[in-house]
Amino acid sequence: MDKSVKKVVSYILITLVLLFTVIAVLGVWEFIDLSNVIQKIMSSLLIIFAASAVVLFIFTVLIKDNGQSKPT
């Protein structure tokens, strides 16, 4: 995987963590109601995890051949 792609993905994940942290802190101080927000955050994280697992599988199995043929 290219280093620039890794940096972009890293920055996106950092942004998500910071966003969820701000939402959690606002919920602790009761500026927002967290009754439905926690469920939405957890389902969003599950979707992101599943999508990243599929992308990782595609990169490692299908794309990362490097021009070498597999022995049969």
Secondary structure, DSSP 8 states (H G I E B T S, - for coil): --HHHHHHHHHHHHHHHHHHHHHHHHHHTTSS--TTHHHHHHHHHHHHHHHHHHHHHIIIIIITTTT-----
